[in-house]
């Protein structure tokens, strides 16, 4: 593609996601790219990070040498606890999630459908050993589930699709998709554009995705 | 007089029968009852069903129990990891059965067992292959899947401190599955780093009340290394 636009870098994308967080939000950041969002939370806001292994008020990684084997995040990496943080057991942690007490959950994805179905736990490859972890609980648990991913595969195929071909993680659970090229909202009637990188128009995106996209609401 | 302390891991695990369902706590490097798993290997029970979040890392602990051919089935949420080669080989050659359960459903199924709940409807997994063949129901306009409790014959958990009545407190994120697994098994064995006098644990801070614990065994504090990051040297504070 002879692009006249520039992709958001991973850091820019993390910054874009963080920009939509709000003061007092309880947030779970999934393993992988979503973890980067923690580095870009708007200063001055108090945002409480949840880790499904039983932490609220999770802080940044410790200095080298200060790692504590009993204080790790869901990705099993060492973290710290902020003043006001709390520990709790797994059933309470997932009750927090399933019970709709978390405001936002940010997840990576293989595919998202226009109506918000999510596929992010298995490629369905024959012979692969399946592993799901908390993916299915996270997908349906928070008040808002956001996805953060590149819009296109390395082969140039859209990861936003009419129907997911990979095994589903949850149905109609994704509200927003933040990508390196544009931000979308998933609705029961299909995609709506939120924003796009400079130089990339609605029609370019419709061609790229092969899907109709409603324009952003007039502000 | 109640004294649930055991002099040794071997004493704590004596009599574990073949075919038992064993709940094992831990997540990543935190809360793995390594000494109790080693004790189970020593003890010799076979044909076990193991419930754990993962399916073993490296070649120690749960991976060693699998390697010893003692596990018939594993119930877990995340078997595949960079260093889960022991499970991977058994699974690929059809020598171990896997029941894959979303992590929150795993925790809640254990909780249900401990709380005497017959079954429950969960929205997690609806419409996915992990809910295939399960009963579903629309409740308040939202689809749910019927899930059944997971009961253990034995639970092996790691806590920080305990007393002779079995009251337990944990340390940081090492709490993870411990408190729910303690409630879900016929017999719960907890390893602790410190056994204290009755009353020394602030009753407001008891996390697992002793009614759920049948045996407390003290083990030395060592840094667990069975996780996904390089170990720092020395013991955690």
Contacts between the chains, C-beta under 8 A, distances in Angstrom:
chain1	res1	chain2	res2	distance
A	51	B	173	7.5
A	52	B	103	6.8
A	52	B	104	7.7
A	53	B	27	4.8
A	53	B	28	7.1
A	53	B	30	7.3
A	53	B	173	5.3
A	53	B	176	5.4
A	54	B	173	5.2
A	54	B	175	5.6
A	54	B	176	5.5
A	55	B	173	5.7
A	65	B	232	6.1
A	67	B	229	7.2
A	67	B	232	4.9
A	68	B	172	6.8
A	68	B	236	4.9
A	68	B	237	7.2
A	69	B	29	4.3
A	69	B	30	6.3
A	69	B	223	5.5
A	69	B	224	5.1
A	69	B	225	7.9
A	69	B	227	7.2
A	69	B	231	7.7
A	69	B	236	5.2
A	70	B	29	7.7
A	70	B	30	4.8
A	70	B	31	7.3
A	70	B	171	4.9
A	70	B	172	4.1
A	70	B	173	6.0
A	70	B	174	4.2
A	70	B	236	6.1
A	71	B	30	7.4
A	71	B	172	4.6
A	71	B	173	5.6
A	72	B	27	7.9
A	72	B	28	4.9
A	72	B	29	5.9
A	72	B	30	5.6
A	72	B	173	5.9
A	72	B	227	6.9
A	72	B	229	7.9
A	75	B	228	7.4
A	76	B	27	7.7
A	76	B	28	3.5
A	76	B	29	6.8
A	76	B	227	5.1
A	76	B	228	3.9
A	76	B	229	6.8
A	77	B	228	7.0
A	77	B	229	5.9
A	78	B	229	6.3
A	81	B	172	7.4
A	87	B	170	7.5
A	87	B	172	5.8
A	87	B	173	6.2
A	87	B	175	5.6
A	88	B	175	7.1
A	89	B	107	7.8
A	89	B	175	5.3
A	89	B	176	6.5
A	89	B	177	7.1
A	89	B	178	6.7
A	89	B	179	4.2
A	89	B	180	5.7
A	89	B	207	7.7
A	90	B	27	7.5
A	90	B	103	7.5
A	90	B	106	7.9
A	90	B	107	4.0
A	90	B	176	5.2
A	90	B	177	5.0
A	90	B	180	6.1
A	91	B	107	4.2
A	91	B	108	5.8
A	91	B	110	6.9
A	91	B	111	4.1
A	91	B	179	7.7
A	91	B	180	4.6
A	93	B	107	7.4
A	94	B	103	6.8
A	94	B	104	3.2
A	94	B	107	5.1
A	94	B	108	6.5
A	95	B	108	7.5
A	97	B	104	6.4
A	98	B	104	5.8
A	98	B	108	7.8
A	98	B	122	7.1
A	98	B	123	6.8
A	98	B	124	6.5
A	127	B	92	7.6
A	128	B	80	7.9
A	129	B	79	6.1
A	129	B	80	4.3
A	129	B	84	8.0
A	129	B	87	7.9
A	129	B	88	6.0
A	129	B	91	5.8
A	129	B	92	7.6
A	130	B	79	7.7
A	130	B	80	7.2
A	130	B	98	7.8
A	130	B	100	5.4
A	131	B	77	7.4
A	131	B	78	4.5
A	131	B	79	5.6
A	131	B	80	4.0
A	131	B	81	7.7
A	131	B	100	7.3
A	132	B	77	5.7
A	132	B	78	6.9
A	132	B	100	5.9
A	132	B	101	7.8
A	132	B	102	5.4
A	132	B	103	7.4
A	132	B	130	6.5
A	133	B	77	5.2
A	133	B	78	4.2
A	133	B	102	7.8
A	133	B	103	5.3
A	134	B	77	7.1
A	134	B	102	7.0
A	134	B	103	4.0
A	134	B	104	6.2
A	135	B	102	7.3
A	136	B	102	4.1
A	136	B	104	7.7
A	136	B	105	7.8
A	136	B	124	5.0
A	136	B	125	4.8
A	136	B	128	6.3
A	136	B	130	6.8
A	137	B	102	5.4
A	137	B	103	6.0
A	137	B	104	3.3
A	137	B	105	7.1
A	137	B	124	4.8
A	140	B	123	5.2
A	140	B	124	6.0
A	140	B	126	7.6
A	141	B	104	7.4
A	141	B	124	7.7
A	167	B	128	6.7
A	167	B	129	5.5
A	168	B	127	5.8
A	168	B	128	4.9
A	168	B	129	7.7
A	169	B	128	6.5
A	170	B	126	7.6
A	170	B	127	7.2
A	170	B	128	7.2
A	171	B	126	6.6
A	171	B	127	4.2
A	171	B	143	7.8
